Amino acid sequence: MAKTKQKKAEQKRTKAYEIPRKSILRKPIAYLLGFPVRILYGVSYEGMENIPDEPFFLMANHRSMLDLMAIQYVLPRWVYWIAKRSLFDIPVVGWVVRRLGAIPLERNQKDLLTVRTVLRLARAGLSIGIFPQGTRVKEEDLYKVLPHGNTANLAAHAKLPIVPVVFARPWKLFRRQRVIFGEPFYISVPEDKENRKQEYNRIMLGIMRDIFKLADIDWLPAPDARIENSAKKTDKFKGKEPVNEDRAG
């Protein structure tokens, strides 16, 4: 009995989402969606020499569903994107995102299954993608939506080089869109255990600011900025300057 309980506890502790590693649909779908977007929206790609040969952790701002279509098919490696759990429940859409290797995330609560899944994929030599702000952000809300500090936490434990990417302007048909890749870097786990959450928040603010800086956008959160879909609805910007001292490489 004791061994059975111990086994069940171990299975629960190590449980993760089952993510398809291969699918013949991936590359054709990526091309069929990405190439027309590139033509219709005049997408140019800058800094692609910054994409590492090894697996990486991609972080980008999020303006539209077109972001994914425009970027996935030009990447040298398949990226396993973290996506909101509700997408998986939509008929047809859910089937497609599963086949594409998306990782489900419950955005309004701590999702340990997602954490375990991301770390397992990273250790298997696969690349991860995430939009740190957790939602599509309109131009008028650009300074009002904070990135999740948990993104920095996840990236630090994944131990992959982080590739920052910016979609420079709102998407508009036949108007040029720039997708800019920044130089990769690493972040480490903060040494101060008692204030680790605050440190991850500050690190992530710095990363987000540098993402926008790739497009010459001076991004600093508004005083009333907040984290979208946070488990704690009171998570707001405290007015502290973002810092990047934990970066290396």
BALOBA-1460 file (C-alpha; in Angstrom, 3 decimals):
// residues 249
<rec num="1" residu="m" x="0.000" y="0.000" z="0.000"/>
<rec num="2" residu="a" x="2.763" y="2.420" z="0.978"/>
<rec num="3" residu="k" x="4.686" y="1.636" z="-2.230"/>
<rec num="4" residu="t" x="1.544" y="2.176" z="-4.329"/>
<rec num="5" residu="k" x="0.926" y="5.580" z="-2.746"/>
<rec num="6" residu="q" x="4.567" y="6.503" z="-3.225"/>
<rec num="7" residu="k" x="4.413" y="5.481" z="-6.884"/>
<rec num="8" residu="k" x="1.251" y="7.529" z="-7.471"/>
<rec num="9" residu="a" x="2.814" y="10.528" z="-5.752"/>
<rec num="10" residu="e" x="5.914" y="10.212" z="-7.936"/>
<rec num="11" residu="q" x="3.804" y="9.943" z="-11.092"/>
<rec num="12" residu="k" x="1.863" y="13.066" z="-10.115"/>
<rec num="13" residu="r" x="5.071" y="14.952" z="-9.321"/>
<rec num="14" residu="t" x="6.646" y="14.138" z="-12.687"/>
<rec num="15" residu="k" x="3.517" y="14.313" z="-14.849"/>
<rec num="16" residu="a" x="3.738" y="16.541" z="-17.914"/>
<rec num="17" residu="y" x="1.733" y="17.175" z="-21.081"/>
<rec num="18" residu="e" x="2.328" y="14.750" z="-23.934"/>
<rec num="19" residu="i" x="3.502" y="16.915" z="-26.808"/>
<rec num="20" residu="p" x="3.841" y="15.378" z="-30.299"/>
<rec num="21" residu="r" x="7.510" y="15.660" z="-31.291"/>
<rec num="22" residu="k" x="6.963" y="15.054" z="-35.002"/>
<rec num="23" residu="s" x="4.189" y="15.652" z="-37.518"/>
<rec num="24" residu="i" x="4.234" y="15.631" z="-41.314"/>
<rec num="25" residu="l" x="1.748" y="18.525" z="-41.208"/>
<rec num="26" residu="r" x="4.038" y="21.023" z="-39.510"/>
<rec num="27" residu="k" x="6.251" y="22.339" z="-42.262"/>
<rec num="28" residu="p" x="3.528" y="22.398" z="-44.949"/>
<rec num="29" residu="i" x="1.134" y="24.276" z="-42.625"/>
<rec num="30" residu="a" x="3.865" y="26.705" z="-41.581"/>
<rec num="31" residu="y" x="4.681" y="27.458" z="-45.217"/>
<rec num="32" residu="l" x="1.067" y="27.690" z="-46.394"/>
<rec num="33" residu="l" x="0.294" y="30.197" z="-43.636"/>
<rec num="34" residu="g" x="3.600" y="32.020" z="-43.443"/>
<rec num="35" residu="f" x="4.442" y="32.685" z="-47.087"/>
<rec num="36" residu="p" x="1.179" y="34.522" z="-47.941"/>
<rec num="37" residu="v" x="1.510" y="36.609" z="-44.765"/>
<rec num="38" residu="r" x="5.060" y="37.535" z="-45.756"/>
<rec num="39" residu="i" x="3.883" y="38.710" z="-49.195"/>
<rec num="40" residu="l" x="0.642" y="40.439" z="-48.198"/>
<rec num="41" residu="y" x="2.173" y="42.302" z="-45.263"/>
<rec num="42" residu="g" x="5.593" y="42.971" z="-46.768"/>
<rec num="43" residu="v" x="7.391" y="41.208" z="-43.927"/>
<rec num="44" residu="s" x="11.144" y="41.747" z="-43.706"/>
<rec num="45" residu="y" x="13.338" y="39.711" z="-41.364"/>
<rec num="46" residu="e" x="16.316" y="41.366" z="-39.710"/>
<rec num="47" residu="g" x="19.018" y="39.887" z="-37.491"/>
<rec num="48" residu="m" x="18.401" y="36.281" z="-38.474"/>
<rec num="49" residu="e" x="22.120" y="35.700" z="-38.069"/>
<rec num="50" residu="n" x="21.428" y="36.010" z="-34.330"/>
<rec num="51" residu="i" x="19.443" y="32.761" z="-34.274"/>
<rec num="52" residu="p" x="21.698" y="30.125" z="-32.656"/>
<rec num="53" residu="d" x="22.432" y="26.764" z="-34.235"/>
<rec num="54" residu="e" x="21.559" y="25.093" z="-30.938"/>
<rec num="55" residu="p" x="18.078" y="25.007" z="-29.311"/>
<rec num="56" residu="f" x="16.849" y="28.376" z="-28.023"/>
<rec num="57" residu="f" x="14.127" y="30.067" z="-25.991"/>
<rec num="58" residu="l" x="12.351" y="32.669" z="-28.111"/>
<rec num="59" residu="m" x="10.621" y="35.655" z="-26.461"/>
<rec num="60" residu="a" x="8.574" y="38.157" z="-28.466"/>
<rec num="61" residu="n" x="5.984" y="40.875" z="-28.142"/>
<rec num="62" residu="h" x="2.540" y="39.845" z="-29.353"/>
<rec num="63" residu="r" x="0.459" y="41.995" z="-31.689"/>
<rec num="64" residu="s" x="-1.624" y="39.501" z="-33.669"/>
<rec num="65" residu="m" x="-2.122" y="35.849" z="-34.574"/>
<rec num="66" residu="l" x="-0.145" y="36.809" z="-37.680"/>
<rec num="67" residu="d" x="2.973" y="36.914" z="-35.487"/>
<rec num="68" residu="l" x="3.149" y="33.117" z="-35.344"/>
<rec num="69" residu="m" x="2.357" y="32.669" z="-39.013"/>
<rec num="70" residu="a" x="5.064" y="35.092" z="-40.058"/>
<rec num="71" residu="i" x="7.823" y="33.731" z="-37.877"/>
<rec num="72" residu="q" x="7.503" y="29.957" z="-37.634"/>
<rec num="73" residu="y" x="8.217" y="29.111" z="-41.249"/>
<rec num="74" residu="v" x="11.476" y="31.094" z="-41.430"/>
<rec num="75" residu="l" x="13.009" y="29.594" z="-38.281"/>
<rec num="76" residu="p" x="15.714" y="26.948" z="-38.770"/>
<rec num="77" residu="r" x="14.263" y="24.862" z="-35.918"/>
<rec num="78" residu="w" x="10.698" y="24.007" z="-35.041"/>
<rec num="79" residu="v" x="9.609" y="26.067" z="-32.046"/>
<rec num="80" residu="y" x="7.198" y="24.640" z="-29.470"/>
<rec num="81" residu="w" x="5.030" y="27.612" z="-28.522"/>
<rec num="82" residu="i" x="3.292" y="28.023" z="-25.200"/>
<rec num="83" residu="a" x="-0.382" y="28.749" z="-25.890"/>
<rec num="84" residu="k" x="-3.451" y="29.421" z="-23.772"/>
<rec num="85" residu="r" x="-5.286" y="26.270" z="-22.752"/>
<rec num="86" residu="s" x="-8.651" y="27.435" z="-24.132"/>
<rec num="87" residu="l" x="-7.361" y="27.146" z="-27.717"/>
<rec num="88" residu="f" x="-7.107" y="23.385" z="-27.295"/>
<rec num="89" residu="d" x="-10.841" y="23.137" z="-26.622"/>
<rec num="90" residu="i" x="-11.888" y="24.773" z="-29.909"/>
<rec num="91" residu="p" x="-12.987" y="22.244" z="-32.564"/>
<rec num="92" residu="v" x="-10.463" y="21.891" z="-35.411"/>
<rec num="93" residu="v" x="-8.253" y="24.638" z="-33.943"/>
<rec num="94" residu="g" x="-7.460" y="22.442" z="-30.957"/>
<rec num="95" residu="w" x="-6.517" y="19.540" z="-33.207"/>
<rec num="96" residu="v" x="-4.245" y="21.758" z="-35.312"/>
<rec num="97" residu="v" x="-2.394" y="23.370" z="-32.394"/>
<rec num="98" residu="r" x="-1.788" y="19.935" z="-30.875"/>
<rec num="99" residu="r" x="-0.314" y="18.662" z="-34.144"/>
<rec num="100" residu="l" x="1.889" y="21.750" z="-34.309"/>
<rec num="101" residu="g" x="3.335" y="20.926" z="-30.896"/>
<rec num="102" residu="a" x="1.829" y="23.784" z="-28.892"/>
<rec num="103" residu="i" x="2.169" y="23.578" z="-25.110"/>
<rec num="104" residu="p" x="-1.067" y="24.329" z="-23.194"/>
<rec num="105" residu="l" x="-1.012" y="26.854" z="-20.370"/>
<rec num="106" residu="e" x="-3.690" y="27.707" z="-17.798"/>
<rec num="107" residu="r" x="-3.082" y="31.445" z="-17.621"/>
<rec num="108" residu="n" x="-5.032" y="32.259" z="-14.474"/>
<rec num="109" residu="q" x="-3.300" y="29.763" z="-12.191"/>
<rec num="110" residu="k" x="0.020" y="28.084" z="-11.529"/>
<rec num="111" residu="d" x="0.391" y="25.378" z="-14.152"/>
<rec num="112" residu="l" x="3.086" y="22.955" z="-13.049"/>
<rec num="113" residu="l" x="2.281" y="20.640" z="-15.955"/>
<rec num="114" residu="t" x="3.358" y="23.365" z="-18.364"/>
<rec num="115" residu="v" x="6.550" y="24.009" z="-16.421"/>
<rec num="116" residu="r" x="7.494" y="20.320" z="-16.425"/>
<rec num="117" residu="t" x="6.646" y="20.016" z="-20.115"/>
<rec num="118" residu="v" x="8.780" y="23.015" z="-21.115"/>
<rec num="119" residu="l" x="11.764" y="21.842" z="-19.086"/>
<rec num="120" residu="r" x="11.433" y="18.316" z="-20.461"/>
<rec num="121" residu="l" x="11.374" y="19.586" z="-24.062"/>
<rec num="122" residu="a" x="14.314" y="21.910" z="-23.404"/>
<rec num="123" residu="r" x="16.373" y="19.065" z="-21.954"/>
<rec num="124" residu="a" x="15.507" y="16.988" z="-25.017"/>
<rec num="125" residu="g" x="17.142" y="19.638" z="-27.214"/>
<rec num="126" residu="l" x="13.990" y="21.352" z="-28.507"/>
<rec num="127" residu="s" x="13.282" y="25.072" z="-28.851"/>
<rec num="128" residu="i" x="10.582" y="26.929" z="-26.915"/>
<rec num="129" residu="g" x="8.621" y="30.058" z="-27.824"/>
<rec num="130" residu="i" x="6.554" y="32.378" z="-25.649"/>
<rec num="131" residu="f" x="4.883" y="35.776" z="-25.662"/>
<rec num="132" residu="p" x="5.785" y="37.097" z="-22.163"/>
<rec num="133" residu="q" x="2.859" y="39.525" z="-22.046"/>
<rec num="134" residu="g" x="0.529" y="36.544" z="-22.334"/>
<rec num="135" residu="t" x="-1.947" y="38.104" z="-24.731"/>
<rec num="136" residu="r" x="-2.236" y="40.047" z="-27.971"/>
<rec num="137" residu="v" x="-1.578" y="43.706" z="-27.196"/>
<rec num="138" residu="k" x="-3.152" y="46.539" z="-29.166"/>
<rec num="139" residu="e" x="-1.073" y="49.591" z="-29.985"/>
<rec num="140" residu="e" x="-3.041" y="51.768" z="-27.552"/>
<rec num="141" residu="d" x="-2.332" y="49.259" z="-24.760"/>
<rec num="142" residu="l" x="1.348" y="48.821" z="-25.554"/>
<rec num="143" residu="y" x="2.513" y="50.365" z="-22.279"/>
<rec num="144" residu="k" x="-0.281" y="48.940" z="-20.136"/>
<rec num="145" residu="v" x="0.413" y="45.198" z="-20.267"/>
<rec num="146" residu="l" x="3.292" y="43.810" z="-18.225"/>
<rec num="147" residu="p" x="5.261" y="40.669" z="-19.046"/>
<rec num="148" residu="h" x="4.946" y="37.736" z="-16.660"/>
<rec num="149" residu="g" x="7.947" y="37.317" z="-14.360"/>
<rec num="150" residu="n" x="7.353" y="33.560" z="-14.535"/>
<rec num="151" residu="t" x="8.641" y="33.706" z="-18.109"/>
<rec num="152" residu="a" x="12.082" y="34.695" z="-16.839"/>
<rec num="153" residu="n" x="11.844" y="31.977" z="-14.183"/>
<rec num="154" residu="l" x="11.062" y="29.371" z="-16.824"/>
<rec num="155" residu="a" x="13.827" y="30.563" z="-19.157"/>
<rec num="156" residu="a" x="16.421" y="30.550" z="-16.382"/>
<rec num="157" residu="h" x="15.628" y="26.925" z="-15.523"/>
<rec num="158" residu="a" x="15.410" y="25.848" z="-19.179"/>
<rec num="159" residu="k" x="19.044" y="26.965" z="-19.551"/>
<rec num="160" residu="l" x="18.626" y="27.781" z="-23.237"/>
<rec num="161" residu="p" x="19.938" y="30.902" z="-24.971"/>
<rec num="162" residu="i" x="17.151" y="33.488" z="-25.101"/>
<rec num="163" residu="v" x="16.433" y="35.037" z="-28.497"/>
<rec num="164" residu="p" x="14.492" y="38.339" z="-28.274"/>
<rec num="165" residu="v" x="12.183" y="39.165" z="-31.187"/>
<rec num="166" residu="v" x="10.083" y="42.229" z="-31.913"/>
<rec num="167" residu="f" x="7.206" y="42.738" z="-34.301"/>
<rec num="168" residu="a" x="7.914" y="46.390" z="-34.938"/>
<rec num="169" residu="r" x="4.492" y="47.806" z="-35.757"/>
<rec num="170" residu="p" x="0.791" y="46.892" z="-35.862"/>
<rec num="171" residu="w" x="-0.134" y="44.590" z="-38.743"/>
<rec num="172" residu="k" x="-1.765" y="46.309" z="-41.717"/>
<rec num="173" residu="l" x="-2.347" y="44.828" z="-45.154"/>
<rec num="174" residu="f" x="0.238" y="45.907" z="-47.742"/>
<rec num="175" residu="r" x="2.165" y="47.953" z="-45.189"/>
<rec num="176" residu="r" x="5.688" y="46.808" z="-44.406"/>
<rec num="177" residu="q" x="6.172" y="44.820" z="-41.206"/>
<rec num="178" residu="r" x="9.607" y="44.345" z="-39.659"/>
<rec num="179" residu="v" x="10.464" y="41.233" z="-37.624"/>
<rec num="180" residu="i" x="13.742" y="41.811" z="-35.815"/>
<rec num="181" residu="f" x="15.822" y="39.172" z="-34.014"/>
<rec num="182" residu="g" x="18.178" y="40.378" z="-31.276"/>
<rec num="183" residu="e" x="21.377" y="38.829" z="-30.012"/>
<rec num="184" residu="p" x="20.905" y="35.765" z="-27.795"/>
<rec num="185" residu="f" x="21.717" y="35.883" z="-24.091"/>
<rec num="186" residu="y" x="21.289" y="33.830" z="-20.928"/>
<rec num="187" residu="i" x="19.779" y="34.633" z="-17.560"/>
<rec num="188" residu="s" x="20.528" y="32.873" z="-14.304"/>
<rec num="189" residu="v" x="18.447" y="32.070" z="-11.237"/>
<rec num="190" residu="p" x="18.628" y="34.987" z="-8.763"/>
<rec num="191" residu="e" x="20.642" y="34.185" z="-5.640"/>
<rec num="192" residu="d" x="18.267" y="36.028" z="-3.309"/>
<rec num="193" residu="k" x="15.701" y="33.295" z="-2.605"/>
<rec num="194" residu="e" x="13.468" y="35.494" z="-0.451"/>
<rec num="195" residu="n" x="12.992" y="38.084" z="-3.199"/>
<rec num="196" residu="r" x="13.273" y="35.789" z="-6.196"/>
<rec num="197" residu="k" x="9.782" y="36.527" z="-7.524"/>
<rec num="198" residu="q" x="10.435" y="40.268" z="-7.481"/>
<rec num="199" residu="e" x="13.801" y="39.733" z="-9.145"/>
<rec num="200" residu="y" x="12.247" y="37.693" z="-11.948"/>
<rec num="201" residu="n" x="9.672" y="40.440" z="-12.458"/>
<rec num="202" residu="r" x="12.415" y="43.049" z="-12.717"/>
<rec num="203" residu="i" x="14.521" y="40.903" z="-15.048"/>
<rec num="204" residu="m" x="11.522" y="40.296" z="-17.299"/>
<rec num="205" residu="l" x="10.717" y="44.013" z="-17.432"/>
<rec num="206" residu="g" x="14.271" y="44.619" z="-18.603"/>
<rec num="207" residu="i" x="14.022" y="41.926" z="-21.260"/>
<rec num="208" residu="m" x="10.705" y="43.303" z="-22.503"/>
<rec num="209" residu="r" x="12.129" y="46.784" z="-22.725"/>
<rec num="210" residu="d" x="15.088" y="45.477" z="-24.739"/>
<rec num="211" residu="i" x="12.727" y="43.592" z="-27.067"/>
<rec num="212" residu="f" x="10.957" y="46.816" z="-27.967"/>
<rec num="213" residu="k" x="14.267" y="48.644" z="-28.189"/>
<rec num="214" residu="l" x="15.118" y="46.461" z="-31.208"/>
<rec num="215" residu="a" x="12.474" y="48.496" z="-33.051"/>
<rec num="216" residu="d" x="13.584" y="51.803" z="-31.460"/>
<rec num="217" residu="i" x="10.522" y="51.820" z="-29.206"/>
<rec num="218" residu="d" x="11.192" y="53.292" z="-25.767"/>
<rec num="219" residu="w" x="8.984" y="50.959" z="-23.740"/>
<rec num="220" residu="l" x="8.362" y="51.740" z="-20.089"/>
<rec num="221" residu="p" x="5.163" y="50.525" z="-18.416"/>
<rec num="222" residu="a" x="2.512" y="53.060" z="-17.499"/>
<rec num="223" residu="p" x="1.824" y="53.529" z="-13.753"/>
<rec num="224" residu="d" x="-1.439" y="51.573" z="-14.096"/>
<rec num="225" residu="a" x="0.084" y="48.732" z="-16.127"/>
<rec num="226" residu="r" x="-0.795" y="45.233" z="-14.988"/>
<rec num="227" residu="i" x="-0.238" y="41.585" z="-15.794"/>
<rec num="228" residu="e" x="-3.014" y="40.175" z="-17.963"/>
<rec num="229" residu="n" x="-4.772" y="37.023" z="-16.702"/>
<rec num="230" residu="s" x="-2.672" y="36.964" z="-13.549"/>
<rec num="231" residu="a" x="-3.721" y="34.633" z="-10.747"/>
<rec num="232" residu="k" x="-3.336" y="37.701" z="-8.551"/>
<rec num="233" residu="k" x="-5.274" y="40.529" z="-10.154"/>
<rec num="234" residu="t" x="-3.390" y="43.062" z="-8.053"/>
<rec num="235" residu="d" x="-0.071" y="42.456" z="-9.840"/>
<rec num="236" residu="k" x="0.735" y="45.943" z="-11.060"/>
<rec num="237" residu="f" x="3.783" y="47.933" z="-12.019"/>
<rec num="238" residu="k" x="5.501" y="49.240" z="-8.883"/>
<rec num="239" residu="g" x="7.439" y="51.937" z="-10.663"/>
<rec num="240" residu="k" x="10.796" y="50.152" z="-10.308"/>
<rec num="241" residu="e" x="13.276" y="50.436" z="-13.124"/>
<rec num="242" residu="p" x="13.844" y="47.182" z="-15.036"/>
<rec num="243" residu="v" x="17.274" y="45.669" z="-14.591"/>
<rec num="244" residu="n" x="19.358" y="43.265" z="-16.641"/>
<rec num="245" residu="e" x="22.277" y="42.525" z="-14.337"/>
<rec num="246" residu="d" x="21.460" y="38.788" z="-14.304"/>
<rec num="247" residu="r" x="22.246" y="38.405" z="-17.986"/>
<rec num="248" residu="a" x="25.306" y="36.620" z="-19.160"/>
<rec num="249" residu="g" x="26.805" y="35.720" z="-22.508"/>
